[in-house]
Amino acid sequence: MSTANGWEPVQRLRTYEQVMAQIEERILDGRLKAGDHLPSERELAIMLGVSRPSLRESLRVLEALGVVDIRRGGGSDGGAVLVGTPGPGFVNLLKLQLALGHFSHTDVLETRIALESWSCAEAAYRSTEQDHTELAAILDQMDDPDIETAEFNRLDTAFHVQVAESTGNALTAHLMGSLRVAINRQMIEAYAGLEDWHETAKTVRQEHRNILDAIRRREPDEAVHLVRDHIHDFYKISNVGGVVQASG
């Protein structure tokens, strides 16, 4: 039996699943939107027919997933608020899924190629001179002869994410950033396994500059070709996850 305002007591499934299902329903039909406050803990527990400790557990799960932000304190600024910007929830979940082997290295490779090919093509159409300047600045930092592998990989990630951001597609940029963060350790270990990572880094730097040059010249087909070869070449050289053969 539902209450007057439509919230329904949860059934026999796990509490957080029922709470999430009702919040999701309200987001999808427009009754809740980013920035909205959920009812107070006391009110929501009564409406859902659950104990306050059970509700707190549910909200903590939703907070970890990046759905709500639990703000401490009372008044209009406190309580559970639906997040308005992408948070770390998706990144953390993807990292754990990859670490547990839920996605194969081939899956990761093919997803990278698909995302980065689209990003480079669109960047060749949409990027601005400011984008080009920022990309070049990242590559200049990667030229530091004393750079360590962790910093080199951080800048490598920043370059690819910046290419995605230059398309103007916020979702693609977030997906790219999430994927690169999730495979960060894998990439660092790949460099560590090379006989002379500095020699490989020279090749990577030049390939990055070639990609940027194609983007600057508004050559989407060339940019796509270059980034696909760039990804395949590194996976072959480093043998990341045993992936040694290019697929095209």
C-alpha positions as CSV (number, residue, x, y, z in Angstrom):
1,M,0.0,0.0,0.0
2,S,1.5,3.3,-1.1
3,T,1.5,6.5,1.0
4,A,-0.3,9.7,-0.2
5,N,2.8,11.0,-1.9
6,G,3.6,7.8,-3.8
7,W,6.5,6.4,-1.7
8,E,5.9,2.7,-1.1
9,P,7.0,0.4,1.7
10,V,9.9,-1.8,0.5
11,Q,9.3,-5.5,-0.2
12,R,11.5,-8.5,0.6
13,L,14.4,-7.6,-1.7
14,R,17.5,-6.0,-0.2
15,T,16.6,-2.6,1.2
16,Y,19.0,-0.5,-0.8
17,E,17.7,-2.1,-4.1
18,Q,14.2,-1.1,-3.2
19,V,15.2,2.4,-2.2
20,M,17.3,2.8,-5.3
21,A,14.5,1.5,-7.5
22,Q,12.1,4.1,-6.2
23,I,14.6,6.9,-6.5
24,E,15.5,5.7,-10.1
25,E,11.8,5.7,-11.0
26,R,11.4,9.3,-9.8
27,I,14.6,10.4,-11.7
28,L,13.4,8.8,-15.0
29,D,9.9,10.3,-14.8
30,G,11.2,13.7,-13.9
31,R,9.9,13.9,-10.3
32,L,13.5,14.1,-9.0
33,K,16.4,15.9,-10.7
34,A,20.0,16.8,-10.0
35,G,20.3,19.0,-7.0
36,D,17.0,17.9,-5.4
37,H,17.0,17.0,-1.7
38,L,15.5,13.7,-0.7
39,P,13.0,13.8,2.2
40,S,14.6,13.8,5.6
41,E,15.9,10.5,7.0
42,R,13.0,10.3,9.5
43,E,10.4,11.1,6.8
44,L,11.8,8.8,4.2
45,A,12.2,5.9,6.6
46,I,8.5,6.2,7.5
47,M,7.4,6.5,3.9
48,L,9.4,3.5,2.9
49,G,8.5,1.4,5.9
50,V,12.2,0.7,6.8
51,S,14.3,1.3,9.9
52,R,16.5,4.4,10.0
53,P,19.7,2.2,10.2
54,S,18.5,0.3,7.1
55,L,17.8,3.5,5.3
56,R,21.3,4.9,6.3
57,E,22.9,1.8,4.8
58,S,20.9,2.3,1.6
59,L,21.9,5.9,1.3
60,R,25.6,5.0,1.9
61,V,25.4,2.5,-1.0
62,L,23.8,5.2,-3.2
63,E,26.5,7.6,-2.1
64,A,29.3,5.1,-3.1
65,L,27.6,4.7,-6.5
66,G,27.7,8.4,-7.0
67,V,23.9,8.8,-7.0
68,V,23.5,11.0,-3.9
69,D,25.7,13.2,-1.8
70,I,25.2,12.9,1.9
71,R,25.7,16.4,3.4
72,R,26.2,16.6,7.1
73,G,24.3,19.0,9.3
74,G,20.7,20.2,9.5
75,G,18.7,22.8,7.7
76,S,18.2,23.3,3.9
77,D,21.9,22.4,3.1
78,G,21.9,19.1,4.9
79,G,20.7,15.6,4.1
80,A,20.8,13.5,0.9
81,V,21.1,15.5,-2.4
82,L,21.0,14.0,-5.9
83,V,24.4,14.7,-7.5
84,G,24.6,17.2,-10.3
85,T,27.9,16.2,-11.9
86,P,29.7,12.9,-12.6
87,G,31.5,11.6,-9.6
88,P,34.1,8.9,-8.8
89,G,31.4,6.2,-8.4
90,F,31.6,4.9,-12.0
91,V,35.4,5.1,-12.0
92,N,35.8,3.1,-8.8
93,L,33.3,0.5,-9.9
94,L,35.1,0.1,-13.3
95,K,38.5,-0.2,-11.6
96,L,37.2,-3.0,-9.4
97,Q,35.5,-4.8,-12.2
98,L,38.7,-4.7,-14.3
99,A,40.8,-5.8,-11.3
100,L,38.5,-8.7,-10.7
101,G,38.9,-9.8,-14.4
102,H,35.3,-9.2,-15.3
103,F,36.4,-7.7,-18.6
104,S,39.1,-9.3,-20.7
105,H,42.1,-7.3,-21.9
106,T,40.7,-7.7,-25.5
107,D,37.5,-6.0,-24.3
108,V,39.5,-3.1,-22.9
109,L,41.6,-2.8,-26.0
110,E,38.6,-2.8,-28.3
111,T,36.8,-0.3,-26.1
112,R,39.8,2.0,-26.1
113,I,40.0,1.9,-29.8
114,A,36.4,2.6,-30.3
115,L,36.3,5.5,-27.9
116,E,39.6,7.1,-29.0
117,S,38.9,6.7,-32.7
118,W,35.6,8.5,-32.4
119,S,37.2,11.2,-30.1
120,C,40.1,11.9,-32.6
121,A,37.7,12.1,-35.5
122,E,35.4,14.5,-33.8
123,A,38.3,16.5,-32.3
124,A,39.5,17.1,-35.9
125,Y,36.1,18.6,-36.6
126,R,35.3,20.4,-33.4
127,S,38.4,21.2,-31.4
128,T,39.5,24.9,-31.0
129,E,42.9,26.6,-31.1
130,Q,42.8,26.6,-27.3
131,D,42.3,22.9,-27.2
132,H,45.4,22.5,-29.5
133,T,47.4,24.7,-27.2
134,E,46.5,22.7,-24.1
135,L,47.3,19.4,-25.9
136,A,50.6,20.7,-27.0
137,A,51.4,21.8,-23.5
138,I,50.8,18.3,-22.2
139,L,53.1,16.9,-24.8
140,D,55.8,19.5,-23.9
141,Q,55.7,18.2,-20.3
142,M,56.1,14.7,-21.5
143,D,59.4,15.7,-23.1
144,D,61.1,16.2,-19.7
145,P,64.1,13.9,-19.9
146,D,63.9,13.2,-16.2
147,I,60.3,12.2,-16.1
148,E,59.3,9.1,-14.2
149,T,56.9,6.4,-15.6
150,A,54.0,7.3,-13.2
151,E,54.1,11.0,-14.3
152,F,54.6,10.1,-17.9
153,N,51.5,7.8,-17.8
154,R,49.5,10.6,-16.0
155,L,50.3,13.0,-18.8
156,D,49.6,10.3,-21.4
157,T,46.1,9.9,-19.8
158,A,45.7,13.7,-19.7
159,F,46.4,13.9,-23.4
160,H,43.8,11.3,-24.4
161,V,41.2,12.7,-22.1
162,Q,41.8,16.2,-23.3
163,V,41.3,15.0,-26.9
164,A,37.9,13.6,-25.8
165,E,37.1,16.8,-24.0
166,S,37.8,18.8,-27.1
167,T,34.9,17.1,-28.9
168,G,32.5,18.9,-26.6
169,N,30.9,15.6,-25.7
170,A,30.9,15.4,-21.8
171,L,29.9,11.8,-21.6
172,T,32.6,10.6,-23.9
173,A,35.2,12.6,-22.0
174,H,34.0,11.1,-18.7
175,L,34.0,7.6,-20.1
176,M,37.5,8.1,-21.5
177,G,38.7,9.5,-18.1
178,S,37.1,6.6,-16.3
179,L,38.6,4.0,-18.5
180,R,42.1,5.4,-18.3
181,V,42.0,5.8,-14.6
182,A,40.8,2.2,-14.3
183,I,43.7,0.8,-16.3
184,N,46.3,3.2,-14.9
185,R,48.1,0.5,-12.9
186,Q,48.1,-1.8,-15.9
187,M,49.8,0.9,-18.0
188,I,52.5,1.7,-15.4
189,E,53.3,-2.0,-15.0
190,A,53.5,-2.3,-18.8
191,Y,56.2,0.4,-18.9
192,A,58.0,-1.2,-16.0
193,G,58.3,-4.4,-17.9
194,L,60.0,-2.8,-20.9
195,E,63.7,-3.3,-21.3
196,D,64.2,0.5,-22.0
197,W,60.9,2.4,-21.4
198,H,62.6,5.7,-22.4
199,E,63.0,4.4,-25.9
200,T,59.3,3.4,-26.1
201,A,58.4,6.8,-24.6
202,K,60.1,8.5,-27.5
203,T,57.9,6.6,-29.9
204,V,54.8,7.3,-27.9
205,R,55.6,11.0,-27.7
206,Q,56.1,11.2,-31.5
207,E,52.9,9.4,-32.1
208,H,51.0,11.8,-29.9
209,R,52.4,14.7,-31.8
210,N,51.4,13.1,-35.1
211,I,47.9,12.7,-33.8
212,L,47.7,16.3,-32.6
213,D,49.0,17.4,-36.0
214,A,46.3,15.5,-37.8
215,I,43.7,17.1,-35.5
216,R,45.1,20.5,-36.1
217,R,45.0,20.0,-39.9
218,R,41.3,18.9,-39.6
219,E,42.1,15.4,-41.0
220,P,39.7,13.0,-39.2
221,D,40.6,9.9,-41.2
222,E,44.3,10.4,-40.6
223,A,43.8,11.1,-36.9
224,V,41.7,7.9,-36.5
225,H,44.4,5.8,-38.4
226,L,47.1,7.3,-36.2
227,V,45.4,6.7,-32.9
228,R,44.5,3.1,-33.8
229,D,48.1,2.3,-34.8
230,H,49.3,4.1,-31.6
231,I,47.2,2.0,-29.3
232,H,47.9,-1.3,-31.2
233,D,51.7,-0.6,-31.3
234,F,51.9,0.0,-27.6
235,Y,50.0,-3.1,-26.7
236,K,52.2,-5.2,-29.0
237,I,55.4,-3.7,-27.7
238,S,54.5,-4.0,-24.0
239,N,52.4,-7.2,-24.4
240,V,49.8,-5.7,-22.0
241,G,47.7,-8.6,-20.7
242,G,49.1,-10.9,-23.4
243,V,47.5,-8.9,-26.2
244,V,50.2,-9.0,-28.9
245,Q,48.3,-9.0,-32.2
246,A,46.7,-6.1,-33.9
247,S,43.2,-6.5,-35.0
248,G,43.3,-4.0,-37.8
